[in-house]
Amino acid sequence: MCFRGPRMTTVARVLVFHLPAEQVGPLLDVFDRDIGPRYSGHRGFRGLLCLEMGEGSGRSQISVVSLWDEASMEASDDASDGWWDDAADELGIGIARHRCRVLRDIRGVATDWVAPD
Protein backbone atom coordinates (compact mmCIF):
# COMPACT_ATOMS: atom_id res chain seq x y z
CA MET A 1 0.00 0.00 0.00
CA CYS A 2 1.33 3.44 -0.88
CA PHE A 3 0.52 6.48 1.27
CA ARG A 4 0.02 9.67 -0.65
CA GLY A 5 -0.65 12.60 1.62
CA PRO A 6 -1.57 16.13 0.66
CA ARG A 7 1.14 18.35 -0.75
CA MET A 8 3.08 19.91 2.07
CA THR A 9 4.73 23.30 2.25
CA THR A 10 7.11 22.02 4.90
CA VAL A 11 10.82 22.75 4.54
CA ALA A 12 13.73 21.64 6.72
CA ARG A 13 16.81 23.32 8.04
CA VAL A 14 19.51 20.68 8.56
CA LEU A 15 22.60 21.50 10.60
CA VAL A 16 25.46 19.00 10.83
CA PHE A 17 28.17 19.06 13.48
CA HIS A 18 31.29 16.85 13.49
CA LEU A 19 32.76 16.79 16.96
CA PRO A 20 34.61 14.70 19.52
CA ALA A 21 32.27 12.38 21.40
CA GLU A 22 32.95 14.20 24.68
CA GLN A 23 31.42 17.40 23.24
CA VAL A 24 28.03 15.81 22.51
CA GLY A 25 26.83 16.43 26.08
CA PRO A 26 27.85 20.11 26.09
CA LEU A 27 26.21 20.61 22.66
CA LEU A 28 22.97 19.13 23.99
CA ASP A 29 23.22 21.36 27.08
CA VAL A 30 23.47 24.46 24.85
CA PHE A 31 20.60 23.15 22.75
CA ASP A 32 18.36 22.54 25.77
CA ARG A 33 19.22 25.89 27.35
CA ASP A 34 19.22 28.19 24.32
CA ILE A 35 18.04 26.70 21.04
CA GLY A 36 15.05 24.46 21.77
CA PRO A 37 13.05 27.06 23.69
CA ARG A 38 13.72 29.71 21.02
CA TYR A 39 12.65 27.44 18.17
CA SER A 40 9.50 26.29 19.93
CA GLY A 41 8.35 29.90 20.28
CA HIS A 42 8.41 30.58 16.53
CA ARG A 43 5.18 30.56 14.59
CA GLY A 44 5.44 28.06 11.76
CA PHE A 45 7.94 25.85 13.59
CA ARG A 46 6.74 22.26 13.16
CA GLY A 47 9.26 20.16 15.03
CA LEU A 48 12.88 19.12 15.43
CA LEU A 49 15.00 15.99 15.57
CA CYS A 50 18.53 15.82 16.94
CA LEU A 51 20.32 12.72 15.62
CA GLU A 52 23.69 11.19 16.56
CA MET A 53 25.74 9.04 14.22
CA GLY A 54 29.09 7.45 14.96
CA GLU A 55 28.49 6.68 18.62
CA GLY A 56 31.40 4.72 20.06
CA SER A 57 34.00 5.78 17.49
CA GLY A 58 35.45 8.68 19.49
CA ARG A 59 33.88 11.17 17.06
CA SER A 60 30.24 11.92 16.49
CA GLN A 61 28.18 13.51 13.79
CA ILE A 62 25.16 15.34 15.16
CA SER A 63 22.43 16.30 12.69
CA VAL A 64 19.72 18.70 13.78
CA VAL A 65 16.68 18.65 11.49
CA SER A 66 14.09 21.34 12.12
CA LEU A 67 10.79 21.43 10.22
CA TRP A 68 9.09 24.69 9.26
CA ASP A 69 6.50 26.17 7.00
CA GLU A 70 8.46 27.87 4.24
CA ALA A 71 7.75 31.52 5.10
CA SER A 72 8.51 30.99 8.79
CA MET A 73 11.84 29.33 8.09
CA GLU A 74 12.91 32.21 5.87
CA ALA A 75 11.82 34.70 8.53
CA SER A 76 13.84 32.83 11.20
CA ASP A 77 17.04 32.34 9.14
CA ASP A 78 19.10 35.21 10.58
CA ALA A 79 18.11 34.54 14.18
CA SER A 80 18.65 30.80 13.83
CA ASP A 81 22.06 31.25 12.22
CA GLY A 82 23.07 33.55 15.05
CA TRP A 83 21.92 31.13 17.77
CA TRP A 84 23.78 28.22 16.20
CA ASP A 85 26.89 30.32 15.50
CA ASP A 86 26.94 31.31 19.18
CA ALA A 87 26.61 27.65 20.20
CA ALA A 88 29.39 26.56 17.82
CA ASP A 89 31.67 29.38 19.02
CA GLU A 90 31.03 28.43 22.65
CA LEU A 91 32.09 24.84 21.91
CA GLY A 92 34.77 25.55 19.29
CA ILE A 93 33.10 23.45 16.56
CA GLY A 94 31.96 24.08 12.99
CA ILE A 95 28.54 23.74 11.36
CA ALA A 96 27.45 22.62 7.88
CA ARG A 97 24.06 24.08 6.91
CA HIS A 98 21.55 22.67 4.44
CA ARG A 99 18.01 23.55 3.37
CA CYS A 100 15.71 20.80 2.18
CA ARG A 101 12.25 20.51 0.74
CA VAL A 102 10.23 17.97 2.72
CA LEU A 103 8.60 15.50 0.34
CA ARG A 104 6.69 13.53 2.97
CA ASP A 105 5.86 14.35 6.57
CA ILE A 106 3.88 11.63 8.34
CA ARG A 107 3.19 12.43 11.98
CA GLY A 108 2.24 10.43 15.00
CA VAL A 109 0.91 11.81 18.26
CA ALA A 110 2.02 15.44 18.70
CA THR A 111 3.82 16.55 21.85
CA ASP A 112 5.24 19.86 23.00
CA TRP A 113 9.01 20.28 23.29
CA VAL A 114 10.21 19.92 26.86
CA ALA A 115 13.83 20.25 28.00
CA PRO A 116 15.08 17.11 29.78
CA ASP A 117 15.65 17.38 33.54
QUISULQUI-V156014 format. One record per backbone hydrogen bond with DSSP energy under -0.5 kcal/mol. NH is the residue of the N-H (numbers start at 1). CO is the residue of the C=O. Records with the same first field share a line. If there is no record, write none. Layout:
# QUISULQUI-V156014
NH->CO ; CO
This chain:
# QUISULQUI-V156014
4->2
5->3
11->68
12->100
13->66
14->12 ; 98
15->13 ; 64
16->96
17->62
19->17 ; 60
21->58
23->20
24->21
27->23
28->24
29->25
30->26
31->27
32->28
33->29
34->30
35->30
36->31
38->34
39->35
40->36
41->37
42->39
45->42
46->67
47->67
49->65
51->49 ; 63
53->61
57->54
60->19
61->53
62->17 ; 60
63->51 ; 61
64->15
65->49 ; 63
66->13 ; 64
67->47
68->11
69->44
70->9
73->69
74->70
75->71
76->72
77->73 ; 74
80->76
81->77
82->78
83->79
84->80
85->81
86->82
87->83
88->84
89->85
90->86
91->87
92->88
93->88
96->16
98->14
100->12
102->10 ; 100
103->101
107->105
